């Protein structure tokens, strides 16, 4: 059975009613993520929140009443998606007010294209997207720890001693995405395998509910 992405009860409660499309590394990047998260946890004297499993978030949504419809449109995207190359180039962080330590990803062509294609498909729908930025502003990453409980002095000290460039860069090829939704404090996951490219008419039909 695949590891759940979140297990912390407070995090699960905060995610209630939300949905996410994420990529799940399970090789070199997963090993780097596990080791880096544990190292960061041990280096901080106080407790911090963190994901249970490393993942790359491509989109977040708030559609508690349209989970099935949202899953359907994301399945259309997955069917037209080629494998995605992930490469981690650094351990870094998002500064206050976020204070999140991350494994930062290189903007590989396949990763950038997948984000762009997903944007184009979602722009034809009215699903409520959360935490979204334009492609040129988005930093692809895996969150390691959520350190908002640290004061700014300790945060900057943590970031300064932990940030580093990775060489060689851990690399994986991803062939599926996970659709994750949260309801009543429970995480639900369905894997969407990547497939062949559908026609533009098929994409448009899925977005509008019409037959191609």
N, C-alpha and C positions, 0 to 999 in steps of 0.2 A: 504494500500500500504506500502511495506517495505521501511524503511528509506534508502536513498542513502548513500553510503560509503563516498563519497567525495562531497563537495559542494563549497569549496573555488576555485575561478576562477584560481588563480595562480597554485594551486595543480592540477586542472584538465588540465591545459595547459601543465604542466610538465609531465603528464601521457599519453599524446596523442600518440596513436600507440601501447600502451602497453596492456597486458592482465594479469589477475591474477586469481588464484584459491584460494578462501578464505572460512573460516568457520565463520558463523555468530551466536554468542551467543544471546539468547533472553530471558534469565531468570536471575538467580543470578549473573552471570558474566556480563551481560549487565548492570544490576543495579550498580554493583561495578564500571564498566568502566565509566558510566555516571557521577557518584558522584566523582570519582577520577579525571577525566578530568576537571570538573568544578572547583574543589578545586585547581588544579594546575594552571588553567587559572587565577583564582582570586589572586593567590599568587605571580604573576609576574606583575610588573608595566607596561611592554611593551607588545605589541601584538605578539603572536606566532601563527604558523600554527598548525592545528590539523585535524584529521579525523572527519567526521560527525557521524560516527557509528563505534563502536568497531568491530574488525575483526581479525582473525588469518590467516595470509598469509602462504599458503603452497608452492606456486610457483609464480614466475613472468616470463613473456615472452615478447618478441618483435617480433610479427608476424602480422603486420597490414594487410598483403595481404592473410593470411591463417587463419583467425578467425574461419571460419566454420570447417575446418579440425582439428584445435586445439581443438575446442569444442567437436568434435566427439571423439577424443582420451581420453579426460578428462571424457566424459560420460561413456566410457568403464571402466575407473578406478572407477567411482562412483557406477556403477552397481555391482562391485565386492567388494565394501567397506562396512564393518560392522559399526555400530554406533561408534562414537569416544567420549571418555570421556575427557573433559577439566576440569582442576583444576588450579586455580590461587594461587600461593604460595607466591608472593611478589610483591610489587611496587618497581621498580628498574629503571635502565637506561643504555643506551649505551653511553659511554663517548666519548669525542672528537676523531675524527672529526664529529661524528654522532650527538651527543647531542639529544637523543630521550628518553623521559620518557616512561616506559612501564609497563604493567601488565604482569609479568613473569609467564609462565605456567610450571607446573610439567610435566616431561617427562613420561606421562602415557603410558602403553604398547600399547593401541589402537592408540594413537597419533603418537608414534614412528613408529609403523607398517604401518600406513597410509602413512607417509612420505617416508618410505623405499619402499613400494609397488609402490608408484608413481614414485620414482626414477627409479626403475627397468623397468617400462613401458616406461617412457620418454627416457631412454637410448637406446631404440630400434628405436627412431625417430631422426629427424634432426631439431626439433623445437629449436629456439634460446631462451635459458633460461637466465634470468637476476637476479642478486642479490642472486645467489644460493651458498650454502655452503654444504660441506659434513655433513651427519647426526650427526656425533659426535661433530661438531662445531656449529650446528644450535641451536639458542636459541628460543624456541617457545614462542610467546608473542603476546600481543595486544598493538599497539602503542597508547599512550595517547596524547602526544603533541610533536611537532617537534620544538626543542628549539635551532636550530643552530644560530639563530639571537642573542642569549645571548653571552656575552664574557665569557671566560673560568672561571673567578672568580665567576661570577653570576651563571653559570651552575653548578659548583661544590657546591655552596651554596644551590641551588635548590635541587640537588640530595641528598645532605647530610640531609636536613631537611625533605625530602619527602619519602625516601626509608624506607621500613618496611616489615617485614614478616607478612603474613596473617594467622590467626588461629581463627576460622576454615577457611578452604579454600573454597571459592565459587566454585561450581561444576555444570556442565551441561553435558548432553548427546546430542551430535549433530548427526542428522540423514540426513543431506544434506550438500552440498557445493554449493557455488555461483561462477559461472564463470562470471568474470567482465571484460569488455573491454572498452577502451576509444578512441573516435574518434571525431574530430572536437569540442573538449571541452565538449562533452556529455558522461556521464556514462551509459553503458548498462549492464544489469544483467540478467542472466538466472540461475535458480536454478536446480541443479542436485541432484536428490534424491538417497540416498544409497539403494542398492538392494542386490541381491544374487550374489554369487561368480561365474563369468564366467569361462570357461575352459581356460587353457593356450593358446590353439589354437585360441580362440576368441580374447584374448588380442593381440596375435601376428598378427592376421589378421587385426585388427583395426590399428595397428601400420604401417603395410606394404601396406594396401589398398587391400589386397587379401581377397577372400572368405574363411571362415573357412570350 
